[in-house]
Amino acid sequence: MSTLEIAANAFAAASVLLAGMNRIHNWWVGIVACLLFAWLFFQARLYADVTLQAFFLATNLVGWWTWAGGRRAPERPVRRTPAPWLAAMLVAGAAVAAGYGWLLHRYTNAYAPFVDSTVLAFSVLAQLLLMRRGYETWWFWLLVNTISIPLYLSRGLTLTAVLYAAFWVNAAVAMVRWRRLVVPA
């Protein structure tokens, strides 16, 4: 366990807890976590996770702006995502995971390229839902965290695996909390 892993985990934990509590500060704290995790995952040869951190960096900026109301817009309420959209997201996630996994397998020395790509694909979908305050974000985060824990353990990133176990619990708690905040369509 390195100082880098400890710092990345501390910022990520704070960001995820703040998101679960529906607090806007999750976004800037998440930016710091992204930068730290990008370097950590690069060192661990988890290249899809490095790519994911770049995506998270950009979406943290957009999410921060969106949750703040953008240009004088009211704060976005928590809403449910229509079933057809969720189905399309699942299909797209599976396709991206397979395609990016193949690219990493074929052209890099990535460790577990298909598993790593699955984490990437479904994290992107979860993050997009979170940015829009979509209630279903927490189901996607449960899936991502379930896959991530053994992946990170296999790379010796024990603290990160423990953090993702805590993220799993946070997602379950946040799902209950956000259910009470859902605005009818």
Summary of the structure (lengths in Angstrom):
residues: 185
radius of gyration: 15.9
end to end distance: 46.2
largest distance: 47.4
contacts: 597
relative contact order: 0.14
helix: 76%
strand: 2%
